[in-house]
Amino acid sequence: MSEAVGFFATLALALTLILFIGKKRKGESRYERTPYSTNDWQKLDRGIDPTSNESKSGE
């Protein structure tokens, strides 16, 4: 009986630590991310003409 109590106590402690560490790591970003932008090759892959000027400041 005492073995079962020890097992469940250890299990509860392990799950608590896993959840605590998981929540703590979730807030951290692994890499610095820049705002999403596409390069010319990605635009071609998506069927967008990269030679067209997206920001039409002159018009």
DRENNUVO-846396 format. One record per residue: residue number from 1; residue in three letters; chain; y, z negated, x negated of N, C-alpha, C, O in turn. Coordinates in Angstrom, 2 decimals, decimal comma. Layout:
N
<rec><i>NUM</i><aa>ALA</aa><ch>A</ch><n_north>Y</n_north><n_up>Z</n_up><n_east>X</n_east><ca_north>Y</ca_north><ca_up>Z</ca_up><ca_east>X</ca_east><c_north>Y</c_north><c_up>Z</c_up><c_east>X</c_east><o_north>Y</o_north><o_up>Z</o_up><o_east>X</o_east></rec>
...
***
This chain:
59
<rec><i>1</i><aa>MET</aa><ch>A</ch><n_north>-1,20</n_north><n_up>0,00</n_up><n_east>-0,83</n_east><ca_north>0,00</ca_north><ca_up>0,00</ca_up><ca_east>0,00</ca_east><c_north>1,25</c_north><c_up>0,00</c_up><c_east>-0,86</c_east><o_north>2,21</o_north><o_up>0,71</o_up><o_east>-0,57</o_east></rec>
<rec><i>2</i><aa>SER</aa><ch>A</ch><n_north>1,24</n_north><n_up>-0,80</n_up><n_east>-1,94</n_east><ca_north>2,42</ca_north><ca_up>-0,87</ca_up><ca_east>-2,79</ca_east><c_north>2,63</c_north><c_up>0,44</c_up><c_east>-3,55</c_east><o_north>3,75</o_north><o_up>0,78</o_up><o_east>-3,91</o_east></rec>
<rec><i>3</i><aa>GLU</aa><ch>A</ch><n_north>1,53</n_north><n_up>1,16</n_up><n_east>-3,80</n_east><ca_north>1,66</ca_north><ca_up>2,46</ca_up><ca_east>-4,46</ca_east><c_north>2,40</c_north><c_up>3,45</c_up><c_east>-3,56</c_east><o_north>3,21</o_north><o_up>4,24</o_up><o_east>-4,04</o_east></rec>
<rec><i>4</i><aa>ALA</aa><ch>A</ch><n_north>2,13</n_north><n_up>3,40</n_up><n_east>-2,26</n_east><ca_north>2,79</ca_north><ca_up>4,30</ca_up><ca_east>-1,32</ca_east><c_north>4,28</c_north><c_up>3,97</c_up><c_east>-1,23</c_east><o_north>5,11</o_north><o_up>4,88</o_up><o_east>-1,16</o_east></rec>
<rec><i>5</i><aa>VAL</aa><ch>A</ch><n_north>4,62</n_north><n_up>2,69</n_up><n_east>-1,25</n_east><ca_north>6,03</ca_north><ca_up>2,28</ca_up><ca_east>-1,19</ca_east><c_north>6,75</c_north><c_up>2,76</c_up><c_east>-2,44</c_east><o_north>7,87</o_north><o_up>3,27</o_up><o_east>-2,37</o_east></rec>
<rec><i>6</i><aa>GLY</aa><ch>A</ch><n_north>6,13</n_north><n_up>2,59</n_up><n_east>-3,58</n_east><ca_north>6,72</ca_north><ca_up>3,05</ca_up><ca_east>-4,84</ca_east><c_north>6,88</c_north><c_up>4,56</c_up><c_east>-4,86</c_east><o_north>7,88</o_north><o_up>5,08</o_up><o_east>-5,35</o_east></rec>
<rec><i>7</i><aa>PHE</aa><ch>A</ch><n_north>5,89</n_north><n_up>5,26</n_up><n_east>-4,32</n_east><ca_north>5,96</ca_north><ca_up>6,72</ca_up><ca_east>-4,27</ca_east><c_north>7,13</c_north><c_up>7,18</c_up><c_east>-3,41</c_east><o_north>7,90</o_north><o_up>8,06</o_up><o_east>-3,81</o_east></rec>
<rec><i>8</i><aa>PHE</aa><ch>A</ch><n_north>7,26</n_north><n_up>6,60</n_up><n_east>-2,23</n_east><ca_north>8,33</ca_north><ca_up>7,02</ca_up><ca_east>-1,32</ca_east><c_north>9,70</c_north><c_up>6,60</c_up><c_east>-1,84</c_east><o_north>10,69</o_north><o_up>7,29</o_up><o_east>-1,62</o_east></rec>
<rec><i>9</i><aa>ALA</aa><ch>A</ch><n_north>9,77</n_north><n_up>5,48</n_up><n_east>-2,53</n_east><ca_north>11,04</ca_north><ca_up>5,06</ca_up><ca_east>-3,13</ca_east><c_north>11,44</c_north><c_up>6,03</c_up><c_east>-4,24</c_east><o_north>12,61</o_north><o_up>6,41</o_up><o_east>-4,34</o_east></rec>
<rec><i>10</i><aa>THR</aa><ch>A</ch><n_north>10,50</n_north><n_up>6,42</n_up><n_east>-5,05</n_east><ca_north>10,78</ca_north><ca_up>7,39</ca_up><ca_east>-6,12</ca_east><c_north>11,15</c_north><c_up>8,75</c_up><c_east>-5,52</c_east><o_north>12,06</o_north><o_up>9,41</o_up><o_east>-6,01</o_east></rec>
<rec><i>11</i><aa>LEU</aa><ch>A</ch><n_north>10,46</n_north><n_up>9,15</n_up><n_east>-4,48</n_east><ca_north>10,75</ca_north><ca_up>10,41</ca_up><ca_east>-3,81</ca_east><c_north>12,17</c_north><c_up>10,40</c_up><c_east>-3,22</c_east><o_north>12,90</o_north><o_up>11,38</o_up><o_east>-3,36</o_east></rec>
<rec><i>12</i><aa>ALA</aa><ch>A</ch><n_north>12,53</n_north><n_up>9,31</n_up><n_east>-2,58</n_east><ca_north>13,88</ca_north><ca_up>9,20</ca_up><ca_east>-2,00</ca_east><c_north>14,95</c_north><c_up>9,24</c_up><c_east>-3,09</c_east><o_north>15,98</o_north><o_up>9,89</o_up><o_east>-2,92</o_east></rec>
<rec><i>13</i><aa>LEU</aa><ch>A</ch><n_north>14,71</n_north><n_up>8,56</n_up><n_east>-4,20</n_east><ca_north>15,66</ca_north><ca_up>8,57</ca_up><ca_east>-5,31</ca_east><c_north>15,80</c_north><c_up>9,98</c_up><c_east>-5,89</c_east><o_north>16,91</o_north><o_up>10,43</o_up><o_east>-6,18</o_east></rec>
<rec><i>14</i><aa>ALA</aa><ch>A</ch><n_north>14,69</n_north><n_up>10,66</n_up><n_east>-6,07</n_east><ca_north>14,72</ca_north><ca_up>12,01</ca_up><ca_east>-6,63</ca_east><c_north>15,47</c_north><c_up>12,96</c_up><c_east>-5,69</c_east><o_north>16,29</o_north><o_up>13,75</o_up><o_east>-6,16</o_east></rec>
<rec><i>15</i><aa>LEU</aa><ch>A</ch><n_north>15,21</n_north><n_up>12,91</n_up><n_east>-4,40</n_east><ca_north>15,90</ca_north><ca_up>13,78</ca_up><ca_east>-3,45</ca_east><c_north>17,39</c_north><c_up>13,48</c_up><c_east>-3,40</c_east><o_north>18,21</o_north><o_up>14,39</o_up><o_east>-3,28</o_east></rec>
<rec><i>16</i><aa>THR</aa><ch>A</ch><n_north>17,75</n_north><n_up>12,21</n_up><n_east>-3,49</n_east><ca_north>19,16</ca_north><ca_up>11,83</ca_up><ca_east>-3,50</ca_east><c_north>19,86</c_north><c_up>12,40</c_up><c_east>-4,73</c_east><o_north>20,96</o_north><o_up>12,95</o_up><o_east>-4,62</o_east></rec>
<rec><i>17</i><aa>LEU</aa><ch>A</ch><n_north>19,23</n_north><n_up>12,29</n_up><n_east>-5,88</n_east><ca_north>19,82</ca_north><ca_up>12,84</ca_up><ca_east>-7,10</ca_east><c_north>19,93</c_north><c_up>14,37</c_up><c_east>-7,03</c_east><o_north>20,94</o_north><o_up>14,93</o_up><o_east>-7,46</o_east></rec>
<rec><i>18</i><aa>ILE</aa><ch>A</ch><n_north>18,92</n_north><n_up>15,03</n_up><n_east>-6,50</n_east><ca_north>18,95</ca_north><ca_up>16,48</ca_up><ca_east>-6,39</ca_east><c_north>20,09</c_north><c_up>16,92</c_up><c_east>-5,47</c_east><o_north>20,83</o_north><o_up>17,84</o_up><o_east>-5,80</o_east></rec>
<rec><i>19</i><aa>LEU</aa><ch>A</ch><n_north>20,23</n_north><n_up>16,27</n_up><n_east>-4,34</n_east><ca_north>21,31</ca_north><ca_up>16,62</ca_up><ca_east>-3,42</ca_east><c_north>22,68</c_north><c_up>16,33</c_up><c_east>-4,02</c_east><o_north>23,60</o_north><o_up>17,13</o_up><o_east>-3,85</o_east></rec>
<rec><i>20</i><aa>PHE</aa><ch>A</ch><n_north>22,83</n_north><n_up>15,21</n_up><n_east>-4,70</n_east><ca_north>24,11</ca_north><ca_up>14,84</ca_up><ca_east>-5,31</ca_east><c_north>24,50</c_north><c_up>15,85</c_up><c_east>-6,39</c_east><o_north>25,64</o_north><o_up>16,30</o_up><o_east>-6,43</o_east></rec>
<rec><i>21</i><aa>ILE</aa><ch>A</ch><n_north>23,57</n_north><n_up>16,20</n_up><n_east>-7,25</n_east><ca_north>23,86</ca_north><ca_up>17,15</ca_up><ca_east>-8,33</ca_east><c_north>24,12</c_north><c_up>18,54</c_up><c_east>-7,74</c_east><o_north>24,98</o_north><o_up>19,26</o_up><o_east>-8,24</o_east></rec>
<rec><i>22</i><aa>GLY</aa><ch>A</ch><n_north>23,39</n_north><n_up>18,92</n_up><n_east>-6,71</n_east><ca_north>23,58</ca_north><ca_up>20,22</ca_up><ca_east>-6,08</ca_east><c_north>24,96</c_north><c_up>20,36</c_up><c_east>-5,47</c_east><o_north>25,59</o_north><o_up>21,41</o_up><o_east>-5,60</o_east></rec>
<rec><i>23</i><aa>LYS</aa><ch>A</ch><n_north>25,44</n_north><n_up>19,32</n_up><n_east>-4,80</n_east><ca_north>26,77</ca_north><ca_up>19,38</ca_up><ca_east>-4,20</ca_east><c_north>27,85</c_north><c_up>19,39</c_up><c_east>-5,27</c_east><o_north>28,88</o_north><o_up>20,05</o_up><o_east>-5,11</o_east></rec>
<rec><i>24</i><aa>LYS</aa><ch>A</ch><n_north>27,63</n_north><n_up>18,68</n_up><n_east>-6,35</n_east><ca_north>28,61</ca_north><ca_up>18,63</ca_up><ca_east>-7,43</ca_east><c_north>28,73</c_north><c_up>19,98</c_up><c_east>-8,11</c_east><o_north>29,84</o_north><o_up>20,42</o_up><o_east>-8,42</o_east></rec>
<rec><i>25</i><aa>ARG</aa><ch>A</ch><n_north>27,61</n_north><n_up>20,65</n_up><n_east>-8,34</n_east><ca_north>27,64</ca_north><ca_up>21,96</ca_up><ca_east>-9,00</ca_east><c_north>28,15</c_north><c_up>23,06</c_up><c_east>-8,09</c_east><o_north>28,67</o_north><o_up>24,07</o_up><o_east>-8,58</o_east></rec>
<rec><i>26</i><aa>LYS</aa><ch>A</ch><n_north>28,02</n_north><n_up>22,90</n_up><n_east>-6,81</n_east><ca_north>28,42</ca_north><ca_up>23,95</ca_up><ca_east>-5,88</ca_east><c_north>29,92</c_north><c_up>24,21</c_up><c_east>-5,94</c_east><o_north>30,35</o_north><o_up>25,34</o_up><o_east>-5,74</o_east></rec>
<rec><i>27</i><aa>GLY</aa><ch>A</ch><n_north>30,71</n_north><n_up>23,19</n_up><n_east>-6,21</n_east><ca_north>32,15</ca_north><ca_up>23,35</ca_up><ca_east>-6,28</ca_east><c_north>32,63</c_north><c_up>24,03</c_up><c_east>-7,54</c_east><o_north>33,74</o_north><o_up>24,56</o_up><o_east>-7,57</o_east></rec>
<rec><i>28</i><aa>GLU</aa><ch>A</ch><n_north>31,82</n_north><n_up>24,03</n_up><n_east>-8,58</n_east><ca_north>32,23</ca_north><ca_up>24,62</ca_up><ca_east>-9,84</ca_east><c_north>31,93</c_north><c_up>26,11</c_up><c_east>-9,85</c_east><o_north>30,90</o_north><o_up>26,56</o_up><o_east>-9,35</o_east></rec>
<rec><i>29</i><aa>SER</aa><ch>A</ch><n_north>32,84</n_north><n_up>26,87</n_up><n_east>-10,41</n_east><ca_north>32,62</ca_north><ca_up>28,30</ca_up><ca_east>-10,56</ca_east><c_north>32,04</c_north><c_up>28,56</c_up><c_east>-11,94</c_east><o_north>32,55</o_north><o_up>28,04</o_up><o_east>-12,93</o_east></rec>
<rec><i>30</i><aa>ARG</aa><ch>A</ch><n_north>31,00</n_north><n_up>29,34</n_up><n_east>-12,00</n_east><ca_north>30,36</ca_north><ca_up>29,57</ca_up><ca_east>-13,28</ca_east><c_north>31,22</c_north><c_up>30,43</c_up><c_east>-14,19</c_east><o_north>31,30</o_north><o_up>30,19</o_up><o_east>-15,39</o_east></rec>
<rec><i>31</i><aa>TYR</aa><ch>A</ch><n_north>31,86</n_north><n_up>31,42</n_up><n_east>-13,62</n_east><ca_north>32,72</ca_north><ca_up>32,31</ca_up><ca_east>-14,39</ca_east><c_north>34,08</c_north><c_up>32,40</c_up><c_east>-13,71</c_east><o_north>34,21</o_north><o_up>32,21</o_up><o_east>-12,50</o_east></rec>
<rec><i>32</i><aa>GLU</aa><ch>A</ch><n_north>35,09</n_north><n_up>32,69</n_up><n_east>-14,51</n_east><ca_north>36,40</ca_north><ca_up>32,95</ca_up><ca_east>-13,94</ca_east><c_north>36,34</c_north><c_up>34,32</c_up><c_east>-13,28</c_east><o_north>35,96</o_north><o_up>35,31</o_up><o_east>-13,91</o_east></rec>
<rec><i>33</i><aa>ARG</aa><ch>A</ch><n_north>36,71</n_north><n_up>34,38</n_up><n_east>-12,04</n_east><ca_north>36,64</ca_north><ca_up>35,64</ca_up><ca_east>-11,32</ca_east><c_north>38,04</c_north><c_up>36,20</c_up><c_east>-11,10</c_east><o_north>38,98</o_north><o_up>35,47</o_up><o_east>-10,79</o_east></rec>
<rec><i>34</i><aa>THR</aa><ch>A</ch><n_north>38,16</n_north><n_up>37,50</n_up><n_east>-11,26</n_east><ca_north>39,42</ca_north><ca_up>38,17</ca_up><ca_east>-10,99</ca_east><c_north>39,34</c_north><c_up>38,76</c_up><c_east>-9,59</c_east><o_north>38,25</o_north><o_up>38,94</o_up><o_east>-9,06</o_east></rec>
<rec><i>35</i><aa>PRO</aa><ch>A</ch><n_north>40,47</n_north><n_up>39,06</n_up><n_east>-8,99</n_east><ca_north>40,43</ca_north><ca_up>39,69</ca_up><ca_east>-7,67</ca_east><c_north>39,63</c_north><c_up>41,00</c_up><c_east>-7,73</c_east><o_north>39,66</o_north><o_up>41,72</o_up><o_east>-8,73</o_east></rec>
<rec><i>36</i><aa>TYR</aa><ch>A</ch><n_north>38,94</n_north><n_up>41,28</n_up><n_east>-6,68</n_east><ca_north>38,05</ca_north><ca_up>42,43</ca_up><ca_east>-6,65</ca_east><c_north>38,86</c_north><c_up>43,73</c_up><c_east>-6,79</c_east><o_north>39,79</o_north><o_up>43,97</o_up><o_east>-6,02</o_east></rec>
<rec><i>37</i><aa>SER</aa><ch>A</ch><n_north>38,49</n_north><n_up>44,52</n_up><n_east>-7,75</n_east><ca_north>39,09</ca_north><ca_up>45,84</ca_up><ca_east>-7,91</ca_east><c_north>38,00</c_north><c_up>46,80</c_up><c_east>-8,36</c_east><o_north>37,02</o_north><o_up>46,40</o_up><o_east>-9,00</o_east></rec>
<rec><i>38</i><aa>THR</aa><ch>A</ch><n_north>38,18</n_north><n_up>48,05</n_up><n_east>-8,04</n_east><ca_north>37,19</ca_north><ca_up>49,05</ca_up><ca_east>-8,41</ca_east><c_north>37,75</c_north><c_up>49,94</c_up><c_east>-9,51</c_east><o_north>38,93</o_north><o_up>50,27</o_up><o_east>-9,53</o_east></rec>
<rec><i>39</i><aa>ASN</aa><ch>A</ch><n_north>36,86</n_north><n_up>50,31</n_up><n_east>-10,42</n_east><ca_north>37,28</ca_north><ca_up>51,26</ca_up><ca_east>-11,43</ca_east><c_north>37,00</c_north><c_up>52,67</c_up><c_east>-10,92</c_east><o_north>36,46</o_north><o_up>52,85</o_up><o_east>-9,83</o_east></rec>
<rec><i>40</i><aa>ASP</aa><ch>A</ch><n_north>37,37</n_north><n_up>53,68</n_up><n_east>-11,72</n_east><ca_north>37,23</ca_north><ca_up>55,06</ca_up><ca_east>-11,27</ca_east><c_north>35,77</c_north><c_up>55,44</c_up><c_east>-10,99</c_east><o_north>35,50</o_north><o_up>56,18</o_up><o_east>-10,05</o_east></rec>
<rec><i>41</i><aa>TRP</aa><ch>A</ch><n_north>34,84</n_north><n_up>54,93</n_up><n_east>-11,80</n_east><ca_north>33,43</ca_north><ca_up>55,26</ca_up><ca_east>-11,58</ca_east><c_north>32,93</c_north><c_up>54,67</c_up><c_east>-10,27</c_east><o_north>32,19</o_north><o_up>55,32</o_up><o_east>-9,54</o_east></rec>
<rec><i>42</i><aa>GLN</aa><ch>A</ch><n_north>33,34</n_north><n_up>53,45</n_up><n_east>-9,96</n_east><ca_north>32,92</ca_north><ca_up>52,83</ca_up><ca_east>-8,71</ca_east><c_north>33,52</c_north><c_up>53,57</c_up><c_east>-7,52</c_east><o_north>32,87</o_north><o_up>53,71</o_up><o_east>-6,48</o_east></rec>
<rec><i>43</i><aa>LYS</aa><ch>A</ch><n_north>34,75</n_north><n_up>54,04</n_up><n_east>-7,66</n_east><ca_north>35,37</ca_north><ca_up>54,80</ca_up><ca_east>-6,58</ca_east><c_north>34,61</c_north><c_up>56,09</c_up><c_east>-6,33</c_east><o_north>34,39</o_north><o_up>56,48</o_up><o_east>-5,18</o_east></rec>
<rec><i>44</i><aa>LEU</aa><ch>A</ch><n_north>34,20</n_north><n_up>56,76</n_up><n_east>-7,40</n_east><ca_north>33,41</ca_north><ca_up>57,98</ca_up><ca_east>-7,25</ca_east><c_north>32,09</c_north><c_up>57,70</c_up><c_east>-6,55</c_east><o_north>31,65</o_north><o_up>58,49</o_up><o_east>-5,71</o_east></rec>
<rec><i>45</i><aa>ASP</aa><ch>A</ch><n_north>31,44</n_north><n_up>56,59</n_up><n_east>-6,91</n_east><ca_north>30,17</ca_north><ca_up>56,22</ca_up><ca_east>-6,27</ca_east><c_north>30,34</c_north><c_up>56,00</c_up><c_east>-4,78</c_east><o_north>29,42</o_north><o_up>56,26</o_up><o_east>-4,00</o_east></rec>
<rec><i>46</i><aa>ARG</aa><ch>A</ch><n_north>31,50</n_north><n_up>55,52</n_up><n_east>-4,37</n_east><ca_north>31,75</ca_north><ca_up>55,23</ca_up><ca_east>-2,95</ca_east><c_north>32,35</c_north><c_up>56,43</c_up><c_east>-2,22</c_east><o_north>32,62</o_north><o_up>56,35</o_up><o_east>-1,02</o_east></rec>
<rec><i>47</i><aa>GLY</aa><ch>A</ch><n_north>32,54</n_north><n_up>57,53</n_up><n_east>-2,93</n_east><ca_north>33,08</ca_north><ca_up>58,72</ca_up><ca_east>-2,28</ca_east><c_north>34,59</c_north><c_up>58,73</c_up><c_east>-2,18</c_east><o_north>35,14</o_north><o_up>59,49</o_up><o_east>-1,39</o_east></rec>
<rec><i>48</i><aa>ILE</aa><ch>A</ch><n_north>35,26</n_north><n_up>57,92</n_up><n_east>-2,96</n_east><ca_north>36,72</ca_north><ca_up>57,86</ca_up><ca_east>-2,96</ca_east><c_north>37,23</c_north><c_up>58,71</c_up><c_east>-4,11</c_east><o_north>36,69</o_north><o_up>58,65</o_up><o_east>-5,22</o_east></rec>
<rec><i>49</i><aa>ASP</aa><ch>A</ch><n_north>38,26</n_north><n_up>59,49</n_up><n_east>-3,86</n_east><ca_north>38,84</ca_north><ca_up>60,32</ca_up><ca_east>-4,91</ca_east><c_north>39,73</c_north><c_up>59,44</c_up><c_east>-5,79</c_east><o_north>40,78</o_north><o_up>58,99</o_up><o_east>-5,33</o_east></rec>
<rec><i>50</i><aa>PRO</aa><ch>A</ch><n_north>39,33</n_north><n_up>59,18</n_up><n_east>-7,05</n_east><ca_north>40,11</ca_north><ca_up>58,29</ca_up><ca_east>-7,90</ca_east><c_north>41,43</c_north><c_up>58,90</c_up><c_east>-8,37</c_east><o_north>42,28</o_north><o_up>58,19</o_up><o_east>-8,90</o_east></rec>
<rec><i>51</i><aa>THR</aa><ch>A</ch><n_north>41,59</n_north><n_up>60,21</n_up><n_east>-8,19</n_east><ca_north>42,84</ca_north><ca_up>60,83</ca_up><ca_east>-8,63</ca_east><c_north>43,95</c_north><c_up>60,64</c_up><c_east>-7,61</c_east><o_north>45,13</o_north><o_up>60,80</o_up><o_east>-7,95</o_east></rec>
<rec><i>52</i><aa>SER</aa><ch>A</ch><n_north>43,61</n_north><n_up>60,30</n_up><n_east>-6,37</n_east><ca_north>44,65</ca_north><ca_up>60,07</ca_up><ca_east>-5,38</ca_east><c_north>45,31</c_north><c_up>58,74</c_up><c_east>-5,63</c_east><o_north>44,64</o_north><o_up>57,77</o_up><o_east>-5,98</o_east></rec>
<rec><i>53</i><aa>ASN</aa><ch>A</ch><n_north>46,61</n_north><n_up>58,68</n_up><n_east>-5,46</n_east><ca_north>47,38</ca_north><ca_up>57,47</ca_up><ca_east>-5,73</ca_east><c_north>47,32</c_north><c_up>56,57</c_up><c_east>-4,49</c_east><o_north>47,83</o_north><o_up>56,93</o_up><o_east>-3,43</o_east></rec>
<rec><i>54</i><aa>GLU</aa><ch>A</ch><n_north>46,71</n_north><n_up>55,39</n_up><n_east>-4,64</n_east><ca_north>46,57</ca_north><ca_up>54,48</ca_up><ca_east>-3,49</ca_east><c_north>47,90</c_north><c_up>53,86</c_up><c_east>-3,11</c_east><o_north>48,21</o_north><o_up>53,72</o_up><o_east>-1,93</o_east></rec>
<rec><i>55</i><aa>SER</aa><ch>A</ch><n_north>48,69</n_north><n_up>53,49</n_up><n_east>-4,11</n_east><ca_north>49,98</ca_north><ca_up>52,89</ca_up><ca_east>-3,81</ca_east><c_north>51,04</c_north><c_up>53,97</c_up><c_east>-3,81</c_east><o_north>51,54</o_north><o_up>54,37</o_up><o_east>-4,87</o_east></rec>
<rec><i>56</i><aa>LYS</aa><ch>A</ch><n_north>51,39</n_north><n_up>54,44</n_up><n_east>-2,67</n_east><ca_north>52,35</ca_north><ca_up>55,54</ca_up><ca_east>-2,53</ca_east><c_north>53,74</c_north><c_up>54,97</c_up><c_east>-2,49</c_east><o_north>54,37</o_north><o_up>54,90</o_up><o_east>-1,43</o_east></rec>
<rec><i>57</i><aa>SER</aa><ch>A</ch><n_north>54,22</n_north><n_up>54,56</n_up><n_east>-3,67</n_east><ca_north>55,53</ca_north><ca_up>53,91</ca_up><ca_east>-3,73</ca_east><c_north>56,66</c_north><c_up>54,93</c_up><c_east>-3,60</c_east><o_north>57,76</o_north><o_up>54,56</o_up><o_east>-3,19</o_east></rec>
<rec><i>58</i><aa>GLY</aa><ch>A</ch><n_north>56,42</n_north><n_up>56,20</n_up><n_east>-3,94</n_east><ca_north>57,45</ca_north><ca_up>57,20</ca_up><ca_east>-3,86</ca_east><c_north>57,69</c_north><c_up>57,69</c_up><c_east>-2,45</c_east><o_north>58,72</o_north><o_up>58,31</o_up><o_east>-2,18</o_east></rec>
<rec><i>59</i><aa>GLU</aa><ch>A</ch><n_north>56,78</n_north><n_up>57,43</n_up><n_east>-1,55</n_east><ca_north>56,92</ca_north><ca_up>57,94</ca_up><ca_east>-0,18</ca_east><c_north>57,18</c_north><c_up>56,84</c_up><c_east>0,80</c_east><o_north>57,33</o_north><o_up>57,10</o_up><o_east>2,00</o_east></rec>
***
